[in-house]
Every structure is written in C-alpha cells, then in structure tokens.
Amino acid sequence: MYSDFNQPFNMEKFIYAFIHLGLPLLLLIEFIVRRSTTKAGLIVRSLLYFLILIFLFQWGQWAIVGSYYLRYVVLLFAVMILIWGYKRSKIIRTHKSKTTWKNVLIVISGIMVVFLIYMNISALLGKSYPAGGVELEFPLKNGDYYISSGGSKKIINNHMRSFPNAQEFAVDINKLGRLKGVSKHLLSSKREDHHIFGDTVYCPCDGEIISTKSDIRDNEAGSMDVRSEDGTGNFVEIKCDQDVIVFIPHLKMNSIMVSDNTRVPTGKPLGLVGLSGFTQEPHLHLQAARYKTDSTLVGIPIIFKGRTLSRNDLFKN
C-alpha cells in the first residue's frame, strides 16, 4: 500500500489519514516524552490517551487508510501507554505544591475520560443488533470483504438516525486487496484503484425486481457532482419473498442486468459496483427494510451466514 504522487492532493483525505495514523503516534510520543509530576495527573493522562486509542481502534475505518491490520498497531500503542504509565506511577513521589492550572487540567482531562468511556461503550454496544433481522446471501463473491460502516449505533454506522428510516442497519461493504486495504494506492483519487469497483453484485434473495435505474454517470473518487434527484445513483430495488425490500444503490452506469417487474433467484447477477449518486468512494451499500402497519418503510438488521456485521468486521466469500 503506497501513495500515488501523480494524483491531485486531497486535504480531506489527508486529514482523515492523519487522525488514523498520525494522531496515535503523536499521543504515544507525547506520553513518553512529557513527564507527569503527580500520580493523579499521570493516572488521568494514561486513561485519557488509552481511551482515545481504544476509540480509534473501534471507530476507525482502517482498511480505507492503508490496511486493516493498522488498527492492531493502535491497540498495541494503547497497551504500551497503560504499561508505561503503571511503571512511572511507581517512581513518582507526591509533590506538596500543586498549581491551580494543573488541577484544572486534571479536572478537564477527567471529564474527557468520562466522555470517552461513554463513546467506547456506545461503539461496543453498536456491534449487537436487535431481533427481527433477515437472512440474506452475501451479494459479492470471490474475495475478502470489509465492513466500513455498519452496526446499531450512529457512532459506527453512518446510516443510523434518531428516527426510524429505511437505511437503519444498512451496511457499506468494501473489497480488500493483498495488504488488506480497500484501494491500490493510499489516499487514492481514482475510482478504478478501489478493489471493489466494477465487481459483480449478485441477488441476495429470491424475489421480484421492483425498480431499477442505470443512466447516472459515475463520479470521480472524492467528488459528488450529482443532482439531488439522482442521489441514489444507479440502483436495483428488490421485493424479497421474505416480505423484505432490499435496496442496492450507487451501482455502475449502464451495468444493470435485470429488468423491472421480473422474478430473480438468489445469486443472479444484478449489476456492477460503481460510484454513482451521493457517494465519494466506491463501495457496495446494502439495506433491507419492512413496511410497518402505517406503511412506513423501516430498516431491519441483515444476517449473512448467521452473522450480523458491523464496522471493522471482515467477511470472506
């Protein structure tokens, strides 16, 4: 995994990569270099940095910024901080003089520790799903796949809202390369560099094609020059025999292989993964929903081979 310097510089991607890769290293260096003069300060600081790194381990989209395995480097940094902090605490003697400013910093850090505990617990709970999901066939074949967004909490699933909606519990799927990254080049701005772009999407259930669209051009990676009415891009919508509506947007232009109002079996090719509509990077978005008694379409969890997938989960098919 390396950077292609012939591509235009993308500040947004650079900042995102820095949060994942630069911030953990800076935290580790700062913790090792700067000495705490009180045990209370050292304990709070150790917990703060540890919880920041654990949150990055859970929240980060590691395969997008280089390699899935990088998250374990961050986990190692978190453990190192705990061990280093414990060893230092054994040699710190309590100082009688404490400045007001140091006490304020300890209090502020303590508040941040409480907040980060909440965020970490929320991310962890987001990996569990409520009952009432639907079993579907995984819609991609012959590869290692990575869930970049998914779960039952907003912190790890970009599709969750504070109100019921059809996108609840949707998952975003990426294909991984040899180094367990989603693209050939770090910070890639070319859609063709993404391993999933152009992959065949297969029908995840027996059912009927409700509607399709195939005439929306694909974006360049990092760009969304799309009219609001074309936000879903090219798509396939299926009414599965389980009385579930499955929606697959952002497909490649002119790649749809099925027609409206026709029966389709599980495993039939539907189209190709693209970059159409409101999306900046190639991926497969998959959502399933059921109609409530008031005719509202509400998302439900998706189960693949007995598994509900969430951010940073891997799936081989």
KOLNU-814319 format. One record per residue (C-alpha): x, y, z; residue in one letter. Coordinates in steps of 0.02 Angstrom, whole numbers, padded with zeros to 5 digits, always signed. Example, Ala and Ser with C-alpha at 12.3 -4.5 7.8 and 13.67 -1.06 7.14 Angstrom:
% residues 2
+00615-00225+00390a+00684-00053+00357s
% end
This chain:
% residues 317
+00000+00000+00000m+00079+00163-00055y+00032+00337-00110s+00019+00385-00294d+00102+00557-00302f+00035+00586-00478n-00139+00609-00405q-00204+00780-00351p-00182+00818-00166f-00342+00790-00066n-00341+00885+00100m-00496+00797+00168e-00419+00625+00142k-00253+00685+00213f-00337+00745+00374i-00435+00582+00387y-00275+00482+00366a-00185+00590+00495f-00322+00556+00625i-00297+00370+00599h-00109+00361+00578l-00028+00520+00641g-00130+00552+00798l-00095+00383+00882p+00092+00403+00853l+00092+00582+00920l-00004+00528+01075l+00122+00390+01109l+00272+00505+01084i+00196+00644+01191e+00155+00522+01331f+00332+00451+01333i+00422+00619+01320v+00318+00728+01438r+00337+00688+01622r+00192+00698+01743s+00237+00768+01914t+00090+00693+02011t+00014+00521+02018k-00161+00592+01992a-00105+00682+01835g-00016+00527+01769l-00166+00413+01801i-00291+00529+01718v-00173+00560+01571r-00141+00374+01547s-00328+00337+01547l-00363+00481+01428l-00236+00427+01298y-00282+00243+01318f-00467+00279+01290l-00431+00389+01138i-00334+00247+01058l-00465+00116+01102i-00597+00229+01024f-00492+00245+00866l-00474+00055+00865f-00664+00036+00864q-00718+00189+00763w-00578+00200+00635g-00603+00138+00457q-00431+00062+00447w-00439-00027+00281a-00483+00139+00199i-00324+00224+00261v-00200+00089+00217g-00226-00081+00295s-00349-00165+00412y-00201-00227+00515y-00153-00049+00566l-00290-00050+00698r-00190-00179+00794y-00039-00063+00795v-00150+00066+00880v-00208-00066+01004l-00026-00104+01041l+00007+00082+01072f-00140+00085+01194a-00070-00062+01292v+00104+00017+01293m+00032+00176+01369i-00051+00079+01509l+00109-00018+01548i+00220+00137+01536w+00101+00236+01647g+00095+00097+01777y+00285+00087+01786k+00302+00275+01802r+00174+00284+01942s+00290+00176+02048k+00427+00306+02049i+00326+00468+02063i+00328+00548+02234r+00184+00661+02279t+00230+00845+02269h+00159+00958+02403k+00144+01108+02288s+00011+01097+02154k-00033+01242+02044t-00213+01287+02011t-00185+01269+01824w-00125+01088+01844k-00278+01048+01949n-00391+01123+01814v-00306+01017+01681l-00332+00861+01785i-00517+00900+01804v-00539+00936+01619i-00447+00776+01575s-00558+00681+01697g-00715+00747+01611i-00644+00692+01444m-00608+00520+01516v-00791+00500+01566v-00848+00557+01393f-00730+00435+01307l-00790+00292+01416i-00967+00330+01356y-00910+00337+01173m-00816+00173+01186n-00961+00085+01269i-01078+00153+01135s-00964+00089+00996a-00952-00081+01080l-01141-00095+01103l-01162-00047+00920g-01094-00217+00871k-01252-00301+00939s-01416-00295+00845y-01599-00310+00896p-01701-00461+00845a-01806-00462+00688g-01673-00465+00553g-01674-00552+00385v-01556-00687+00321e-01483-00641+00151l-01348-00711+00038e-01191-00605+00035f-01204-00506-00128p-01020-00518-00180l-00910-00667-00221k-00729-00722-00230n-00647-00602-00111g-00609-00538+00064d-00732-00402+00114y-00729-00265+00244y-00874-00175+00329i-00832+00010+00331s-01000+00062+00405s-01125-00046+00498g-01197-00076+00670g-01341-00024+00780s-01265+00141+00843k-01231+00303+00750k-01052+00306+00810i-01005+00159+00695i-01146+00163+00567n-01166+00320+00462n-01341+00267+00411h-01419+00269+00584m-01529+00417+00628r-01625+00471+00782s-01786+00415+00697f-01840+00254+00608p-01794+00251+00424n-01763+00130+00281a-01573+00147+00296q-01566+00089+00477e-01444-00056+00493f-01380-00034+00315a-01201-00092+00284v-01064-00023+00173d-00952-00159+00101i-00776-00141+00029n-00664-00269-00052k-00489-00294+00017l-00326-00315-00078g-00171-00413-00033r-00119-00293+00106l-00297-00283+00172k-00329-00109+00105g-00478-00055+00000v-00376+00026-00139s-00213+00003-00232k-00144+00172-00177h-00155+00262-00009l-00269+00415-00022l-00317+00362-00199s-00421+00484-00302s-00457+00360-00442k-00613+00252-00432r-00526+00114-00531e-00395+00098-00394d-00527+00031-00274h-00531-00158-00274h-00721-00165-00269i-00754-00050-00417f-00832-00149-00559g-00863-00307-00455d-01021-00404-00496t-01164-00387-00372v-01272-00542-00350y-01453-00551-00294c-01458-00585-00106p-01632-00666-00106c-01770-00742-00213d-01891-00605-00261g-01955-00481-00387e-01869-00328-00459i-01972-00176-00410i-01872-00042-00498s-01701-00002-00570t-01601+00146-00634k-01444+00137-00740s-01413+00303-00830d-01321+00404-00695i-01137+00431-00733r-01007+00377-00607d-00917+00508-00505n-00732+00528-00492e-00675+00471-00319a-00693+00611-00192g-00820+00705-00299s-01011+00711-00292m-01067+00820-00438d-01243+00749-00437v-01419+00820-00442r-01520+00791-00283s-01647+00683-00377e-01505+00567-00429d-01434+00547-00255g-01455+00359-00251t-01365+00341-00417g-01396+00183-00516n-01490+00056-00412f-01586-00106-00400v-01736-00124-00284e-01799-00299-00244i-01952-00364-00152k-01887-00524-00073c-02000-00672-00038d-01970-00642+00148q-02079-00486+00129d-01924-00377+00137v-01873-00234+00024i-01688-00238-00021v-01610-00083-00097f-01438-00077-00179i-01385+00098-00240p-01227+00179-00312h-01203+00048-00449l-01102+00073-00606k-01179+00166-00753m-01263+00053-00883n-01217-00104-00785s-01390-00159-00727i-01425-00338-00786m-01608-00358-00733v-01773-00279-00784s-01917-00207-00683d-02061-00323-00634n-01964-00485-00664t-01930-00631-00548r-01750-00658-00493v-01670-00804-00400p-01538-00790-00265t-01368-00774-00345g-01422-00695-00508k-01306-00553-00565p-01388-00383-00540l-01256-00257-00594g-01082-00193-00554l-01017-00094-00405v-00997+00087-00458g-00981+00264-00394l-01144+00347-00442s-01252+00462-00336g-01207+00539-00168f-01051+00440-00130t-00866+00487-00134q-00785+00315-00136e-00831+00151-00222p-00918+00030-00105h-01074-00078-00100l-01217-00007+00003h-01347-00136+00053l-01504-00106+00153q-01656-00210+00198a-01822-00143+00263a-02000-00195+00303r-02163-00097+00296y-02244-00058+00462k-02432-00055+00484t-02433+00132+00447d-02345+00096+00280s-02180+00168+00342t-02028+00076+00274l-01909+00041+00418v-01737-00038+00408g-01701-00208+00486i-01537-00298+00526p-01457-00403+00389i-01389-00576+00431i-01257-00663+00325f-01224-00846+00367k-01285-00818+00543g-01182-00658+00567r-01235-00478+00586t-01091-00370+00526l-01033-00202+00593s-00890-00081+00563r-00718-00164+00550n-00790-00339+00530d-00717-00450+00394l-00812-00572+00283f-00739-00697+00161k-00848-00762+00020n
% end
